[in-house]
Structure formats: structure tokens, C-alpha cells
Amino acid sequence: MSSLFNHYDLAGLALRNRIVMAPMTRSRAVTTVPDALTATYYAQRASAGLIVTEGAQVSEQARGYLFTPGLHSRAQVAGWKSVTDAVRAKGGAVFAQLWHVGRLSHVSLQPGERAPVAPVAKAAAGVQAFGYREDGTPGQMPASTPRALGAGEIPGITADFVAAARNAVDAGFDGIEIHGANGYLFEQFINGGLNTRDDAYGGSIANRLRFVLETVDAVVAAIGSQRVGIRLSPFNRIFDMPAFEDEADTWMELAHELAGRGLAYVHLSNREAILAAAGERFIREFRAAHGGTLILAGNYTRATAESDLAAGLADLVAFGRPFIANPDLVERLRNGWPLADADGATFYGGNATGYTDYPAYSEEVASA
Ligand SMILES: Cc1cc2nc3c(=O)[nH]c(=O)nc-3n(C[C@H](O)[C@H](O)[C@H](O)COP(=O)(O)O)c2cc1C
């Protein structure tokens, strides 16, 4: 049997297979509280070895898009509890992704309509936020120019992550994933091209890693290292993230720093971009430096997933879009059944259409 379908011990959590459902924002939480439809959606996909939920904002300030769920109020915790109950009833395991978008937001989403926050007051060029237009209707609009965080405000954001991590445990999650990837707040600090601060949170590699490592340490102290993963995207260029001089060294230093912290896993979201920028050697060196469980994501098929596991590039592989259209992705991969294609028009927002109405293969065959 292929190792894709082997059990895996994730820091004491038994996973049924090595297939992870990648975190995917679906923008169905109209009131920021996940509801019964969201519980159904995740339960349908519970045969994944591990589900990582869509990003959940850790505060109102952390939000960059309408209809994304939070994990900072009692109502949100109760909503997520119905999700974790439904996943666990199907024998699944689930981590919550904790998210702060930083500058990738819009004033209409921010408390008091203030500017979103970032390491520096530089807008993300060409990036759209999903907020409220002047007439109060939802729509796409350019991300607002952020204000630079004062050094004194940064511990408050770390505290928001700690509170959200505690909330995640209360809501029944097996753990949390810190979203340090894809151009959001932590990556804005890590990126030396964007983060030109001249205080303790900018400049040298150690200074640019300070915020994310302080947050990792605080969350680990609160809920335990075995419950904490982190997602990163070395060499990411999306959302206006520039190349910078000591880029490979920065990520390798982070891998070394994380090694001493014994996290449940490190998750790299952009396998193909890393391979294009720095080759397989970078992933091998990163994995060796970090030493613990490594999850890779990005355009996987059964064949490429199996070959990466066999080659020792990763311990677990994450699938994103294939899980949208194939709730029974694991069974389809195992049996070599055809995969349905996801409809991009229903990725974000709306209702059950394109969310919970994709059939399992057996239902597809029965109705044909
Ligand atoms: C609709 C959609 C929403 C996404 N939302 C998130 C998110 O909330 N957090 C995150 O880290 N990545 C997010 N991603 C990226 C995915 O987790 C994944 O890394 C990416 O889709 C590549 O995997 P794939 O080729 O298997 O889809 C999203 C991707 C899609 C398609």
C-alpha cells in the first residue's frame, strides 16, 4: 500500500493517512460565526488525515475579507465547537488556522474604520480586499494603505493569537496553525524588502523573525508545542511581496529557530514557487534544519504526492482545491477514481452551492 494511506503520528495525534486538507477560505460565515453548513462541509471531508480549517481571524483588526470566520468571541467558539464535534464524529482530526491579514485589509472592515496595520505604511500594490463599498454593499476594492504598528502594539497582537489559540482548544480543536504564509501579517514582518523598520522588529534577520517567534513562544506556552503548527511560504511573491537580499538565509534561520521549539509541524504552502526559486535542495535543507514534521502543499496529484513522500521531501502532503470538489478525496485517490473539478465561481461566498453539494464518487455514480 502507498505510504499516502499509512497512519501517521503527529506529535501524539493519530492521523489515519498522510493527506492533509489545506486551509481554504470559503467566506460562508456571514456573521463571522461558523454555522451548521460549515460543520457539514468539514464533516464531509473528515476522511483527510488532518483538516486545517480556513483562516480564522484572531481579532476584528486581523480581518481582511467579509464573511470570514473569527475565533475571538464566545459565539464564534460555539460555532466552531459544532464543526469540531461533526469532524470528530467522523473520526477526523482538525487544526484551526489562526490569521491576521496585516495590510491586506480595507478600512471598511477595521474597527472604527481605522487604517489596517502592517510593519510599514506601504500599501500592497494591485491587491483587492473584499469589504464594504461607500453605499454599504459588499465588493472588491483596493487594499487600504496601512499604518505602521508601534512596537508597543505588537505584544497585543501576540496576545490576540494566544487568546484565539485558547479559544480553539475550548472549541475542541486538536491544535492550531499560525498563518505565517502568503503575504499576510507575519510574512510582512519577515520580508526584508517590505519590512524596513529600524526598531527591534525590523532590519536584521533576527529582528524580522522576532514577532513570529514571540508569537510561537507565547502560543506554545499557552496550549503546548504539540498542538501548534505554522504555515510559511518562502520565496512567496503573491500579494506584492518583494524579493529581498538574504531571503534563503532568512527562511533557513527560521527553520533552525523553530527546530528548538518542537512544534507539531511546519507547513510550506507554495511547493512549486519554492522549487522554482531555490530547488529541491532548499526544501531538503529546510526540512533537515527544522527536524520535525514537514507538510508540503501546492498543486499535488496522487503521483506527485507519492513521489514526494517516497523521496523523503515531506512527511504529509496537503491538497487544497481537490478537496473543494471531492469531499471523498482520500477514497478517490486510494481507488484511482476520477476527480471532479472545483468551480472557481463558488470558492468564496454564497451558500451551499459549490460548498456542500459536491457529491462523493459513489453518489456521483449512483445518480449517473
Ligand atoms: C479558495 C481558496 C482559499 C484559500 N484560503 C487559504 C487560507 O485561508 N489560508 C491559507 O493558508 N491558504 C489558503 N489557500 C491556499 C491553499 O491552502 C493551498 O496552499 C493552495 O490552494 C495550493 O494547493 P492546491 O494546488 O492543492 O489547491 C486557499 C486556496 C484556495 C483555492
The ligand as an SDF file (V2000), in Angstrom:
LIG
                    3D

 31 33  0  0  0  0  0  0  0  0999 V2000
  -10.3670   29.0550   -2.3130 C   0  0  0  0  0  0  0  0  0  0  0  0
   -9.0240   29.0550   -1.6540 C   0  0  0  0  0  0  0  0  0  0  0  0
   -8.8710   29.6160   -0.3940 C   0  0  0  0  0  0  0  0  0  0  0  0
   -7.6300   29.5840    0.2620 C   0  0  0  0  0  0  0  0  0  0  0  0
   -7.5410   30.0860    1.5480 N   0  0  0  0  0  0  0  0  0  0  0  0
   -6.4050   29.9080    2.2490 C   0  0  0  0  0  0  0  0  0  0  0  0
   -6.3540   30.2470    3.6390 C   0  0  0  0  0  0  0  0  0  0  0  0
   -7.3380   30.6750    4.2680 O   0  0  0  0  0  0  0  0  0  0  0  0
   -5.1700   30.0520    4.2710 N   0  0  0  0  0  0  0  0  0  0  0  0
   -4.0570   29.5600    3.6280 C   0  0  0  0  0  0  0  0  0  0  0  0
   -3.0010   29.4140    4.2440 O   0  0  0  0  0  0  0  0  0  0  0  0
   -4.0910   29.2230    2.3240 N   0  0  0  0  0  0  0  0  0  0  0  0
   -5.2420   29.3530    1.6240 C   0  0  0  0  0  0  0  0  0  0  0  0
   -5.2990   28.9170    0.3220 N   0  0  0  0  0  0  0  0  0  0  0  0
   -4.1320   28.2180   -0.2780 C   0  0  0  0  0  0  0  0  0  0  0  0
   -4.2950   26.6990   -0.1350 C   0  0  0  0  0  0  0  0  0  0  0  0
   -4.2030   26.3090    1.2310 O   0  0  0  0  0  0  0  0  0  0  0  0
   -3.2240   25.9020   -0.9140 C   0  0  0  0  0  0  0  0  0  0  0  0
   -1.9540   26.1980   -0.3870 O   0  0  0  0  0  0  0  0  0  0  0  0
   -3.2550   26.2250   -2.3930 C   0  0  0  0  0  0  0  0  0  0  0  0
   -4.5750   26.1890   -2.9010 O   0  0  0  0  0  0  0  0  0  0  0  0
   -2.3860   25.2390   -3.1930 C   0  0  0  0  0  0  0  0  0  0  0  0
   -2.8770   23.9160   -3.0660 O   0  0  0  0  0  0  0  0  0  0  0  0
   -3.7470   23.2330   -4.2570 P   0  0  0  0  0  0  0  0  0  0  0  0
   -2.9520   23.4420   -5.5120 O   0  0  0  0  0  0  0  0  0  0  0  0
   -3.8380   21.7930   -3.8520 O   0  0  0  0  0  0  0  0  0  0  0  0
   -5.0590   23.9330   -4.3190 O   0  0  0  0  0  0  0  0  0  0  0  0
   -6.5150   28.9850   -0.3640 C   0  0  0  0  0  0  0  0  0  0  0  0
   -6.6710   28.4380   -1.6490 C   0  0  0  0  0  0  0  0  0  0  0  0
   -7.8970   28.4490   -2.2830 C   0  0  0  0  0  0  0  0  0  0  0  0
   -8.0330   27.8000   -3.6400 C   0  0  0  0  0  0  0  0  0  0  0  0
  1  2  1  0
  2  3  1  0
  2 30  2  0
  3  4  2  0
  4  5  1  0
  4 28  1  0
  5  6  2  0
  6  7  1  0
  6 13  1  0
  7  8  2  0
  7  9  1  0
  9 10  1  0
 10 11  2  0
 10 12  1  0
 12 13  2  0
 13 14  1  0
 14 15  1  0
 14 28  1  0
 15 16  1  0
 16 17  1  0
 16 18  1  0
 18 19  1  0
 18 20  1  0
 20 21  1  0
 20 22  1  0
 22 23  1  0
 23 24  1  0
 24 25  2  0
 24 26  1  0
 24 27  1  0
 28 29  2  0
 29 30  1  0
 30 31  1  0
M  END
$$$$
